[in-house]
Amino acid sequence: MIENSSRLSKERIADDVIWSQWDMLEQRLFYIVTKEERDLLNCIQFYPNKDFKLILEVPLEISLADIRLKSLNLDYSYYQDQEAIPKPLDVRVFTTDKGSLCLCYSLTTMNFREVTYSVSFLHKGYSKTYTTTLEKMDSLEIKELAFLDLDSYMAVYLPGQFLHLLNTQHPDLICHSFFLTGIDAEINQLNAHAIFSPVKSSILDRSTGKIFTVAMGEKALLQFLWNSKLDHDKLAALHCLLLHIGSTVDLESQIIQWISDNVSTCFAFDPIQELIIASLYWKMCLETINLDRLLPYTSLLNWKEEVPGILCKTHITSLPFLKVQNCKGFWEKLNLNLEYVKYVEQPLHFSHKVLRKEWDKLLSDEKTAARTIYIKSIFENTKRVLSSLNTWETEERIVPLFQDEDYQQRLLTGLMVAQLKDHLLRPLQYVGKKKIDQIAVDYVSKLLDLICRMVENAWRKYSPCSLSFSFRQQGKANEITVFRIMCQILQAASGMCLPLPPGFHTLHLEVGMRCLPLHTVLQYIDHGVLHLTEKYVMNLWKELDNTEKNVNLKLSILTRLPQVIGCKICQLWNHSLSSNAIARNYVKLLFEELRNRQHNILFMDRISARIEFLPLNYLVTIIGEMEHQGWAASMEQANMNARLVEELALKHTTTLLGL
């Protein structure tokens, strides 16, 4: 305007402006005009070629009489603040590079011990009104309330009282924002009462004329995380560190250190889940645009607890209207946010509930040709994921992961890749199938890497004495701590149906056998806390001889094994109990097949209540009759052999009779 002052007399920019704010960095003029129905917030964008356009129009849901408005952005005099009449600071508009648009203002109140302010998240279509009760407050101090622009966060600051850091990108849950009081609410090197934020991340002290740069420091946030006692403070710090500061390897390592000592102190959320989901969100959203709407950014669906010291009410508001189409930069991102709010009824974030449903279906479905091909493609996904984690096999690691086959975890790993690809492909078709495939593989690879690093951190920190565990050794306190951490990792992964690295269950079982009494281990197996794996059971069978104590242990394990692993173990164990187990399992299968075919009436009539499984002649008679009718032949797919069962049963009978 100064360079081309002749235009001032020819072109009118705005009429009847009752409030205005000039965005110096982005060359935008926000202003409020009064209309008959309701007031409007408008924005004019100025361009380098001296052109300008009215680009934004927002119907306001507020009454200007409620906010005691005063204009000070274009013509400010410090002496106005010396007036005795209490006035809040002006209405403020905040924008971010990610397309967030917020309107902030303080509200009048008859109670001078309360401060009420409202933030309209215009890019979300709702506003939140906050009310906080102050410990000491008189009518003259209300003018100290200030709104500060900190990029992804907006601060509401009342020196000596509180500092409210609002997450503008994810404002849905109040627990993702900070509400600080006391010493936590002090901004370093800033003691002035009259402050103002002229540009992003800066504060003007009007009394001294000094401008300060303000930032949320990683070191201070980590210290706050370690010192926090309340769940909402811990979650706000985690969210800010991972999504605002940025999820780097070094930062993740420090958070993992905190989790290993504090995971059991969090009750309203799971910090392991939050670390995994938020960290993956940050890393993946840097790679491709629009992933922020398709990937989850938090493990929480809602937050039911109150934040002490503050009340919050949410109101639906009218969406802004962009008067210019095909905008670029901030306006393009704002338009994408508005389109998402308009047309998306349910969030498009990847659903772990859908993943769990498909996972359960995959485990329960019968084998068919189509299902076999599908599972083969899933395992191809798993190979791609694990190939990107080869560094865990080549670098110096003390945790023996990726050293055994884990069918279910490999299946879940590949399934998650397949589900992610399907989820991303529809809205991101323009990105290309090859790129989508790589995004899905990278997501799951980074997930497994995070879990591996958590286990590795626990191992290095607590230094278990030996990696060759058995139930005959007594675990020490540090090994019990490692077992507890692994239980918490397992619980977090199971809660969201996340895959674990192959070898995790074997390692977990080894630590459990070392630390816990046998009866406790068996209870943990029955309740799904510990999972029997083929590698561990094979090693256990090789390590233990057939003394009476060891036989009882083996039998306890054998009766809890999945059928596929149990068959392999029985054929390796040269003992009468193994023969008994094979015969019993085989007859059980025959009984189930018989019941399914609805032929059990005639068959059951021929079995007396006093007849037991042994001796041999009864078993041979039963099997012979079933084979005669062709039922046993149908079980050959299960790799069972009636003649082998007869021989094993005969061997068991001769052993019992001492022949």
C-alpha positions as CSV (number, residue, x, y, z in Angstrom):
1,M,0.0,0.0,0.0
2,I,2.8,2.4,0.8
3,E,4.6,1.6,-2.4
4,N,1.5,2.2,-4.4
5,S,-0.3,4.8,-2.3
6,S,-2.3,6.1,-5.3
7,R,-4.5,3.0,-4.9
8,L,-5.7,4.0,-1.5
9,S,-8.0,6.7,-3.0
10,K,-9.4,4.5,-5.7
11,E,-10.1,1.1,-4.1
12,R,-12.0,0.5,-0.9
13,I,-10.7,-2.6,1.0
14,A,-13.4,-3.0,3.7
15,D,-16.5,-1.2,5.0
16,D,-17.6,-0.7,8.6
17,V,-14.7,-2.5,10.2
18,I,-15.2,-2.8,14.0
19,W,-12.1,-5.0,14.5
20,S,-9.1,-5.9,12.5
21,Q,-5.9,-7.9,12.6
22,W,-3.0,-7.6,10.2
23,D,-0.9,-10.8,9.6
24,M,2.4,-9.3,8.7
25,L,4.1,-12.6,7.7
26,E,1.4,-13.9,5.4
27,Q,0.1,-10.5,4.2
28,R,-3.5,-11.1,5.3
29,L,-6.1,-8.7,6.8
30,F,-8.7,-10.3,9.1
31,Y,-11.6,-8.0,10.1
32,I,-15.1,-8.2,11.6
33,V,-18.1,-6.4,10.0
34,T,-21.6,-6.0,11.4
35,K,-24.5,-7.5,9.5
36,E,-28.2,-7.6,10.2
37,E,-28.4,-11.3,11.0
38,R,-25.0,-11.8,12.6
39,D,-21.5,-10.5,12.4
40,L,-19.0,-11.8,9.9
41,L,-15.3,-12.5,10.1
42,N,-13.6,-11.8,6.7
43,C,-10.1,-12.1,5.4
44,I,-8.4,-10.3,2.5
45,Q,-5.3,-11.9,1.1
46,F,-2.7,-9.6,-0.4
47,Y,-0.4,-10.8,-3.1
48,P,3.1,-9.8,-4.2
49,N,1.8,-8.3,-7.5
50,K,-0.1,-5.7,-5.4
51,D,-3.4,-7.5,-6.0
52,F,-5.8,-8.5,-3.2
53,K,-8.9,-10.7,-2.9
54,L,-11.6,-11.3,-0.3
55,I,-11.0,-14.9,0.3
56,L,-12.8,-15.9,3.6
57,E,-16.1,-15.3,5.2
58,V,-17.1,-16.8,8.5
59,P,-20.5,-16.2,10.3
60,L,-19.7,-15.6,14.0
61,E,-21.7,-17.3,16.7
62,I,-20.8,-14.7,19.3
63,S,-22.2,-11.4,20.5
64,L,-19.6,-8.6,20.5
65,A,-21.2,-7.2,23.6
66,D,-20.1,-10.3,25.4
67,I,-16.4,-9.8,24.6
68,R,-16.0,-6.1,25.3
69,L,-14.1,-5.7,22.1
70,K,-11.3,-3.1,21.6
71,S,-9.2,-2.7,18.4
72,L,-5.5,-2.4,18.9
73,N,-3.7,-4.2,16.1
74,L,-3.4,-1.3,13.6
75,D,-3.3,1.7,15.9
76,Y,-2.1,0.7,19.4
77,S,-1.2,3.0,22.2
78,Y,0.3,1.6,25.3
79,Y,-1.3,4.3,27.4
80,Q,-4.7,2.8,26.6
81,D,-3.8,0.0,29.0
82,Q,-3.3,2.5,31.8
83,E,-7.0,3.2,31.9
84,A,-8.8,2.1,35.1
85,I,-11.7,0.5,33.2
86,P,-10.9,-3.3,32.9
87,K,-10.8,-4.5,29.4
88,P,-9.6,-7.9,28.0
89,L,-7.2,-8.1,25.1
90,D,-8.5,-8.1,21.6
91,V,-10.0,-10.9,19.6
92,R,-7.2,-12.9,18.0
93,V,-7.0,-15.1,14.9
94,F,-4.4,-17.8,14.6
95,T,-3.4,-19.9,11.6
96,T,-1.0,-22.7,11.1
97,D,0.9,-24.2,8.1
98,K,-1.3,-27.3,8.4
99,G,-4.5,-25.5,7.6
100,S,-5.8,-24.7,11.2
101,L,-7.8,-21.5,11.7
102,C,-8.7,-20.4,15.2
103,L,-10.6,-17.4,16.6
104,C,-10.0,-16.6,20.3
105,Y,-11.6,-14.1,22.6
106,S,-12.2,-13.6,26.3
107,L,-15.8,-13.3,27.7
108,T,-17.2,-11.0,30.3
109,T,-18.1,-12.4,33.6
110,M,-19.7,-11.0,36.8
111,N,-17.4,-13.1,39.0
112,F,-14.0,-11.6,39.1
113,R,-12.5,-14.8,40.4
114,E,-13.4,-16.6,37.2
115,V,-11.9,-16.1,33.7
116,T,-13.8,-17.4,30.7
117,Y,-12.5,-17.5,27.2
118,S,-13.6,-19.2,24.0
119,V,-11.7,-20.7,21.1
120,S,-13.4,-21.4,17.8
121,F,-11.6,-24.1,15.9
122,L,-13.1,-23.0,12.6
123,H,-11.3,-25.7,10.7
124,K,-13.1,-28.3,12.8
125,G,-16.6,-26.8,12.9
126,Y,-16.8,-26.3,16.7
127,S,-15.8,-24.0,19.5
128,K,-14.8,-24.7,23.1
129,T,-15.5,-22.4,26.0
130,Y,-13.1,-22.6,29.0
131,T,-13.7,-21.4,32.5
132,T,-11.1,-21.4,35.2
133,T,-11.4,-20.2,38.8
134,L,-8.5,-18.1,40.1
135,E,-7.0,-18.3,43.6
136,K,-6.4,-14.5,43.9
137,M,-8.0,-12.1,41.4
138,D,-9.4,-8.6,41.4
139,S,-11.3,-6.6,38.8
140,L,-8.2,-4.8,37.5
141,E,-6.2,-7.9,36.6
142,I,-8.4,-9.3,34.0
143,K,-6.7,-7.2,31.3
144,E,-3.6,-9.3,31.7
145,L,-5.2,-12.3,29.8
146,A,-3.2,-12.7,26.6
147,F,-3.4,-15.0,23.5
148,L,-0.1,-16.1,22.2
149,D,0.7,-17.8,18.8
150,L,3.1,-20.8,19.2
151,D,2.5,-22.4,15.8
152,S,0.9,-25.8,16.5
153,Y,-0.2,-24.6,19.9
154,M,-2.0,-21.5,21.0
155,A,-1.4,-20.2,24.5
156,V,-3.8,-18.4,26.8
157,Y,-1.7,-16.8,29.4
158,L,-2.4,-15.0,32.7
159,P,0.9,-14.2,34.4
160,G,0.9,-15.5,38.0
161,Q,-2.2,-17.6,37.4
162,F,-2.3,-20.1,34.6
163,L,-0.9,-21.0,31.2
164,H,-3.2,-23.0,28.9
165,L,-1.5,-24.5,25.9
166,L,-4.2,-25.5,23.3
167,N,-3.4,-28.1,20.7
168,T,-4.8,-26.5,17.5
169,Q,-4.2,-29.5,15.2
170,H,-5.9,-32.1,17.5
171,P,-8.2,-30.1,19.9
172,D,-10.8,-32.9,20.2
173,L,-9.6,-34.2,23.6
174,I,-8.7,-31.8,26.4
175,C,-6.0,-34.2,27.6
176,H,-3.9,-33.4,24.5
177,S,-3.6,-29.8,25.7
178,F,-1.8,-28.4,28.8
179,F,-3.4,-26.5,31.6
180,L,-0.6,-25.4,33.9
181,T,-0.7,-23.5,37.1
182,G,1.8,-22.3,39.7
183,I,5.5,-22.6,38.8
184,D,4.7,-24.7,35.7
185,A,2.8,-21.7,34.3
186,E,5.7,-19.3,34.3
187,I,7.3,-18.3,31.0
188,N,11.1,-17.9,31.5
189,Q,12.5,-14.3,31.4
190,L,9.0,-12.8,31.1
191,N,7.6,-11.0,34.1
192,A,5.7,-8.3,32.4
193,H,1.9,-7.8,32.9
194,A,1.2,-6.3,29.4
195,I,2.2,-8.7,26.6
196,F,1.2,-9.3,23.1
197,S,2.1,-11.8,20.3
198,P,2.8,-9.8,17.1
199,V,4.0,-12.8,15.0
200,K,4.3,-16.5,15.5
201,S,6.4,-17.7,18.4
202,S,7.1,-14.2,19.7
203,I,6.0,-12.0,22.6
204,L,6.1,-8.2,22.8
205,D,6.5,-6.8,26.3
206,R,4.7,-3.5,25.9
207,S,6.1,-2.1,29.1
208,T,9.8,-2.5,28.0
209,G,9.4,-2.7,24.2
210,K,11.3,-6.0,24.1
211,I,10.4,-8.9,21.9
212,F,11.0,-12.4,23.1
213,T,11.1,-15.6,21.1
214,V,9.0,-18.3,22.7
215,A,9.3,-22.1,22.1
216,M,8.5,-25.3,23.9
217,G,11.8,-26.9,24.6
218,E,12.4,-30.7,24.4
219,K,14.4,-30.7,27.6
220,A,11.7,-28.9,29.5
221,L,9.0,-31.1,28.2
222,L,10.9,-34.2,29.2
223,Q,11.5,-32.9,32.6
224,F,7.8,-32.1,32.9
225,L,7.0,-35.6,31.8
226,W,9.2,-37.1,34.5
227,N,7.8,-34.9,37.2
228,S,4.1,-35.2,36.3
229,K,1.8,-37.0,38.7
230,L,-1.5,-36.7,36.8
231,D,-2.4,-38.7,33.7
232,H,-3.6,-35.8,31.6
233,D,-0.3,-34.0,32.2
234,K,1.7,-37.1,31.1
235,L,-0.4,-37.5,28.0
236,A,-0.2,-33.9,27.0
237,A,3.6,-34.0,27.4
238,L,3.8,-37.2,25.4
239,H,1.6,-35.8,22.6
240,C,3.5,-32.6,22.4
241,L,6.9,-34.3,22.3
242,L,5.9,-36.9,19.7
243,L,3.8,-34.7,17.4
244,H,5.1,-31.1,17.9
245,I,8.8,-31.5,18.7
246,G,9.0,-34.5,16.4
247,S,9.5,-38.3,17.0
248,T,13.3,-38.7,16.5
249,V,15.2,-41.8,17.5
250,D,16.9,-40.0,20.4
251,L,13.6,-38.6,21.7
252,E,11.9,-42.0,21.4
253,S,14.8,-43.6,23.4
254,Q,14.3,-41.1,26.2
255,I,10.5,-41.7,26.2
256,I,11.1,-45.4,26.3
257,Q,13.3,-44.9,29.4
258,W,10.5,-43.0,31.0
259,I,7.9,-45.7,30.1
260,S,10.0,-48.5,31.5
261,D,9.9,-46.8,34.9
262,N,6.4,-45.3,34.8
263,V,4.1,-47.4,32.7
264,S,2.4,-48.9,35.7
265,T,1.6,-45.4,37.1
266,C,-0.6,-44.5,34.1
267,F,-4.2,-45.5,34.6
268,A,-6.3,-43.5,32.1
269,F,-4.2,-44.4,29.0
270,D,-1.5,-46.8,27.9
271,P,1.8,-45.0,27.3
272,I,3.2,-47.8,25.2
273,Q,0.2,-47.6,22.8
274,E,0.5,-43.8,22.7
275,L,4.2,-43.9,21.9
276,I,3.7,-46.4,19.1
277,I,0.7,-44.7,17.5
278,A,1.8,-41.1,17.8
279,S,5.4,-41.8,16.7
280,L,4.2,-43.7,13.6
281,Y,1.8,-40.9,12.8
282,W,4.6,-38.3,12.9
283,K,7.0,-40.3,10.8
284,M,4.5,-41.4,8.2
285,C,2.8,-38.0,7.7
286,L,6.1,-36.5,6.8
287,E,6.3,-38.9,3.8
288,T,2.9,-38.3,2.1
289,I,0.3,-35.6,2.3
290,N,-3.2,-36.4,3.5
291,L,-2.0,-39.3,5.6
292,D,-2.9,-37.3,8.7
293,R,-6.6,-38.0,8.1
294,L,-6.1,-41.7,7.4
295,L,-3.7,-42.8,10.2
296,P,-4.6,-42.7,13.9
297,Y,-2.6,-40.1,15.9
298,T,-3.6,-41.3,19.4
299,S,-4.5,-44.5,21.1
300,L,-7.5,-42.9,22.8
301,L,-11.1,-42.8,21.6
302,N,-12.3,-40.5,24.3
303,W,-11.3,-38.9,27.6
304,K,-13.8,-39.1,30.4
305,E,-11.7,-37.6,33.2
306,E,-11.8,-33.9,34.2
307,V,-8.8,-31.7,34.1
308,P,-8.5,-30.1,37.6
309,G,-8.9,-26.3,37.6
310,I,-10.8,-25.9,34.3
311,L,-14.2,-26.5,32.8
312,C,-14.8,-27.0,29.1
313,K,-18.0,-26.8,27.0
314,T,-18.2,-27.6,23.3
315,H,-20.5,-25.9,20.8
316,I,-21.1,-26.6,17.1
317,T,-20.3,-23.6,14.8
318,S,-20.8,-22.6,11.2
319,L,-18.1,-23.6,8.8
320,P,-16.1,-20.9,7.0
321,F,-16.8,-20.2,3.4
322,L,-13.9,-19.7,0.9
323,K,-15.0,-17.3,-1.8
324,V,-12.0,-18.1,-4.0
325,Q,-11.5,-21.6,-5.5
326,N,-8.2,-23.3,-6.4
327,C,-6.3,-21.7,-3.7
328,K,-2.7,-22.6,-2.8
329,G,-0.7,-22.9,0.4
330,F,-2.6,-22.3,3.7
331,W,-6.0,-21.8,2.0
332,E,-5.7,-25.1,0.1
333,K,-5.0,-27.0,3.3
334,L,-7.8,-25.1,5.1
335,N,-10.2,-26.1,2.3
336,L,-9.2,-29.8,2.6
337,N,-9.9,-29.6,6.4
338,L,-13.3,-28.1,5.7
339,E,-14.2,-30.6,3.1
340,Y,-13.3,-33.4,5.5
341,V,-15.6,-31.9,8.2
342,K,-18.5,-31.5,5.6
343,Y,-18.5,-34.8,4.0
344,V,-17.0,-37.4,6.3
345,E,-19.5,-38.7,8.8
346,Q,-17.1,-41.2,10.5
347,P,-13.4,-40.6,11.0
348,L,-11.3,-42.2,8.3
349,H,-8.5,-43.2,10.6
350,F,-7.2,-46.8,10.3
351,S,-9.3,-48.9,12.7
352,H,-7.7,-51.6,14.8
353,K,-11.1,-53.0,15.6
354,V,-11.5,-53.8,11.9
355,L,-8.0,-55.4,11.9
356,R,-8.9,-57.5,14.9
357,K,-12.2,-58.7,13.3
358,E,-10.3,-59.8,10.2
359,W,-7.6,-61.4,12.3
360,D,-10.2,-63.5,14.2
361,K,-11.9,-64.5,11.0
362,L,-8.6,-65.5,9.4
363,L,-7.8,-67.8,12.4
364,S,-11.2,-69.4,12.4
365,D,-11.9,-69.9,8.7
366,E,-11.5,-73.4,7.2
367,K,-8.7,-74.0,4.7
368,T,-9.8,-73.4,1.1
369,A,-7.9,-72.8,-2.1
370,A,-8.8,-69.1,-2.1
371,R,-7.9,-68.8,1.6
372,T,-4.6,-70.5,0.9
373,I,-3.7,-68.1,-1.8
374,Y,-4.7,-65.1,0.4
375,I,-2.5,-66.4,3.3
376,K,0.4,-66.8,0.9
377,S,0.1,-63.2,-0.2
378,I,0.0,-62.2,3.5
379,F,3.2,-64.0,4.2
380,E,4.8,-62.2,1.2
381,N,3.9,-58.9,3.0
382,T,5.6,-60.3,6.2
383,K,8.8,-61.1,4.2
384,R,9.0,-57.5,3.0
385,V,8.5,-56.1,6.6
386,L,11.1,-58.4,8.1
387,S,13.6,-57.8,5.4
388,S,13.6,-54.1,6.3
389,L,14.5,-55.2,9.9
390,N,17.6,-57.1,9.0
391,T,19.7,-54.7,11.0
392,W,18.4,-56.4,14.1
393,E,20.2,-59.5,12.9
394,T,23.4,-57.9,11.7
395,E,24.0,-55.2,14.3
396,E,25.1,-55.9,17.9
397,R,22.0,-56.8,19.8
398,I,21.7,-58.5,23.1
399,V,18.0,-59.5,22.8
400,P,17.5,-62.8,20.8
401,L,14.6,-61.7,18.6
402,F,13.8,-62.9,15.0
403,Q,15.4,-66.2,15.8
404,D,12.4,-68.5,15.5
405,E,9.3,-69.0,13.5
406,D,6.1,-67.6,15.0
407,Y,3.3,-68.5,12.6
408,Q,0.6,-66.3,14.2
409,Q,2.8,-63.2,14.6
410,R,4.0,-63.5,11.1
411,L,0.5,-63.9,9.9
412,L,-0.7,-60.8,11.9
413,T,2.2,-58.8,10.6
414,G,1.3,-59.5,7.0
415,L,-2.4,-59.0,7.6
416,M,-1.8,-55.6,9.1
417,V,0.1,-54.6,5.9
418,A,-2.7,-55.9,3.7
419,Q,-5.4,-54.1,5.8
420,L,-3.4,-50.8,5.7
421,K,-3.0,-51.0,1.9
422,D,-6.7,-51.5,1.5
423,H,-7.4,-48.6,3.9
424,L,-5.1,-46.2,2.1
425,L,-5.6,-47.2,-1.5
426,R,-9.2,-45.8,-2.0
427,P,-8.6,-42.2,-0.8
428,L,-5.0,-42.1,-2.1
429,Q,-5.3,-43.7,-5.6
430,Y,-3.5,-40.7,-7.1
431,V,-0.4,-41.7,-5.1
432,G,0.0,-45.0,-6.9
433,K,-0.3,-48.6,-5.7
434,K,3.4,-49.1,-5.5
435,K,3.8,-46.1,-3.2
436,I,0.9,-47.2,-1.0
437,D,2.4,-50.7,-0.7
438,Q,5.7,-49.2,0.5
439,I,3.9,-46.9,3.0
440,A,2.1,-49.9,4.6
441,V,5.3,-51.9,4.8
442,D,7.2,-49.0,6.3
443,Y,4.4,-48.4,8.9
444,V,4.5,-52.0,10.2
445,S,8.3,-52.1,10.0
446,K,8.6,-49.0,12.2
447,L,6.1,-50.5,14.6
448,L,8.1,-53.7,15.1
449,D,11.3,-51.6,15.4
450,L,9.8,-49.6,18.2
451,I,8.7,-52.7,20.1
452,C,12.2,-54.3,19.6
453,R,13.8,-51.1,21.0
454,M,11.6,-51.2,24.0
455,V,12.6,-54.8,24.8
456,E,16.3,-53.9,24.0
457,N,16.1,-51.0,26.4
458,A,14.7,-53.1,29.2
459,W,17.4,-55.7,28.6
460,R,20.3,-53.2,28.7
461,K,18.9,-51.4,31.7
462,Y,18.2,-54.4,33.9
463,S,21.0,-56.7,32.6
464,P,19.6,-60.2,33.1
465,C,22.4,-62.6,34.0
466,S,21.9,-65.1,31.3
467,L,19.9,-65.6,28.1
468,S,19.7,-69.4,28.7
469,F,16.8,-69.7,31.1
470,S,15.1,-72.7,32.5
471,F,12.5,-73.3,35.2
472,R,15.2,-74.7,37.5
473,Q,16.9,-71.4,38.1
474,Q,15.5,-68.6,40.4
475,G,15.1,-65.2,38.8
476,K,16.4,-62.1,40.4
477,A,14.6,-58.8,40.9
478,N,15.9,-57.3,37.7
479,E,14.7,-60.3,35.7
480,I,11.3,-60.0,37.3
481,T,11.2,-56.3,36.2
482,V,12.1,-57.3,32.6
483,F,9.2,-59.9,32.7
484,R,6.8,-57.2,33.9
485,I,7.8,-54.8,31.2
486,M,7.4,-57.5,28.5
487,C,3.9,-58.3,30.0
488,Q,3.0,-54.6,29.6
489,I,4.3,-54.6,26.0
490,L,2.2,-57.7,25.3
491,Q,-0.9,-56.1,26.8
492,A,-0.5,-52.9,24.8
493,A,0.0,-54.8,21.6
494,S,-2.9,-57.2,22.3
495,G,-5.2,-54.2,23.1
496,M,-4.8,-52.8,19.6
497,C,-4.2,-56.1,17.8
498,L,-0.6,-55.0,16.9
499,P,1.9,-57.6,15.8
500,L,5.0,-58.5,17.9
501,P,8.4,-59.4,16.5
502,P,9.0,-63.2,16.0
503,G,10.7,-64.5,19.0
504,F,9.0,-62.2,21.5
505,H,6.8,-65.0,22.9
506,T,9.7,-67.4,23.2
507,L,11.8,-64.8,25.1
508,H,8.8,-63.9,27.3
509,L,8.3,-67.5,28.2
510,E,11.9,-68.0,29.0
511,V,11.9,-65.1,31.4
512,G,8.7,-66.2,33.0
513,M,9.9,-69.7,33.6
514,R,13.0,-68.3,35.3
515,C,11.1,-65.8,37.5
516,L,7.8,-67.5,38.4
517,P,6.7,-70.7,40.1
518,L,5.5,-73.5,37.8
519,H,1.9,-73.3,38.9
520,T,1.9,-69.5,38.2
521,V,3.5,-70.1,34.7
522,L,0.8,-72.6,33.9
523,Q,-1.9,-70.1,35.0
524,Y,-0.4,-67.4,32.8
525,I,-0.4,-69.8,29.9
526,D,-4.1,-70.7,30.5
527,H,-5.0,-67.0,30.6
528,G,-3.1,-66.0,27.5
529,V,-0.3,-64.0,29.2
530,L,2.3,-66.5,28.2
531,H,2.2,-68.2,24.8
532,L,3.8,-71.6,24.2
533,T,6.1,-71.6,21.1
534,E,7.5,-74.5,19.2
535,K,11.1,-73.4,19.7
536,Y,10.8,-73.1,23.5
537,V,9.1,-76.4,23.9
538,M,11.6,-78.2,21.7
539,N,14.5,-76.8,23.7
540,L,12.7,-77.7,27.0
541,W,12.2,-81.3,25.9
542,K,15.9,-81.6,24.9
543,E,17.1,-80.0,28.1
544,L,15.0,-82.1,30.6
545,D,15.3,-85.8,31.2
546,N,12.5,-88.1,32.1
547,T,12.7,-87.9,35.9
548,E,9.3,-87.9,37.7
549,K,9.4,-84.2,38.3
550,N,10.3,-83.4,34.7
551,V,7.7,-85.8,33.3
552,N,5.0,-84.0,35.3
553,L,6.3,-80.7,33.9
554,K,6.3,-82.0,30.4
555,L,2.9,-83.4,30.7
556,S,1.6,-80.0,32.1
557,I,3.1,-78.3,29.0
558,L,2.0,-81.0,26.6
559,T,-1.7,-80.8,27.6
560,R,-1.6,-77.0,26.8
561,L,0.1,-77.2,23.5
562,P,-1.7,-76.3,20.2
563,Q,-2.4,-79.5,18.2
564,V,0.2,-78.9,15.5
565,I,3.0,-78.4,18.0
566,G,1.7,-81.2,20.2
567,C,1.9,-83.8,17.5
568,K,5.6,-82.9,16.8
569,I,6.5,-83.1,20.5
570,C,4.7,-86.4,21.0
571,Q,6.6,-88.1,18.2
572,L,9.9,-86.9,19.7
573,W,9.1,-87.9,23.2
574,N,9.7,-91.6,23.8
575,H,7.5,-92.0,26.8
576,S,4.2,-93.8,27.6
577,L,2.5,-90.4,28.5
578,S,3.3,-89.2,25.0
579,S,1.7,-92.3,23.5
580,N,-1.3,-91.8,25.7
581,A,-1.6,-88.1,24.7
582,I,-1.5,-89.1,21.0
583,A,-4.2,-91.7,21.3
584,R,-6.5,-89.5,23.4
585,N,-6.2,-86.6,21.0
586,Y,-6.9,-88.8,18.1
587,V,-10.0,-90.3,19.6
588,K,-11.1,-86.9,20.7
589,L,-10.9,-85.7,17.1
590,L,-12.9,-88.8,15.9
591,F,-15.6,-88.1,18.5
592,E,-15.9,-84.5,17.4
593,E,-16.1,-85.5,13.8
594,L,-18.7,-88.1,14.7
595,R,-20.7,-85.5,16.5
596,N,-20.6,-83.1,13.6
597,R,-21.9,-85.9,11.3
598,Q,-24.8,-86.6,13.7
599,H,-24.0,-90.3,14.0
600,N,-23.3,-90.1,17.6
601,I,-26.6,-91.7,18.9
602,L,-25.9,-95.3,17.7
603,F,-22.3,-95.0,18.6
604,M,-22.8,-93.7,22.1
605,D,-25.3,-96.4,22.8
606,R,-22.6,-99.0,22.5
607,I,-20.3,-97.3,25.0
608,S,-20.8,-98.2,28.7
609,A,-20.3,-95.7,31.4
610,R,-17.8,-98.0,33.1
611,I,-15.6,-98.4,30.1
612,E,-12.5,-96.2,30.2
613,F,-10.0,-95.2,27.5
614,L,-7.7,-98.2,28.2
615,P,-7.0,-101.1,28.0
616,L,-6.2,-101.6,24.4
617,N,-9.0,-103.9,23.3
618,Y,-11.7,-101.2,23.8
619,L,-9.7,-98.6,22.0
620,V,-9.0,-101.0,19.1
621,T,-12.7,-101.9,18.9
622,I,-13.8,-98.2,18.8
623,I,-11.3,-97.3,16.2
624,G,-12.0,-100.3,14.1
625,E,-15.7,-99.5,14.0
626,M,-15.0,-95.9,13.0
627,E,-12.6,-97.0,10.3
628,H,-15.1,-99.5,9.1
629,Q,-17.7,-96.7,8.6
630,G,-15.0,-94.5,6.9
631,W,-14.9,-91.8,9.5
632,A,-11.3,-92.3,10.4
633,A,-10.3,-92.1,6.8
634,S,-11.6,-88.6,6.6
635,M,-9.2,-87.6,9.4
636,E,-6.1,-88.5,7.4
637,Q,-5.8,-84.8,6.5
638,A,-4.9,-84.2,10.1
639,N,-1.8,-86.5,9.6
640,M,-3.3,-89.2,11.9
641,N,-2.7,-92.9,11.4
642,A,-5.0,-95.4,13.1
643,R,-2.3,-98.2,13.0
644,L,0.2,-95.9,14.8
645,V,-2.4,-95.1,17.4
646,E,-3.0,-98.8,18.0
647,E,0.7,-99.4,18.4
648,L,1.1,-96.5,20.8
649,A,-1.8,-97.6,22.9
650,L,-0.5,-101.2,23.0
651,K,2.9,-99.8,24.2
652,H,1.2,-97.8,26.8
653,T,-0.9,-100.7,28.0
654,T,2.2,-103.0,28.3
655,T,4.0,-100.3,30.3
656,L,1.1,-100.0,32.7
657,L,0.9,-103.8,33.2
658,G,4.7,-104.1,33.6
659,L,5.0,-106.6,30.7
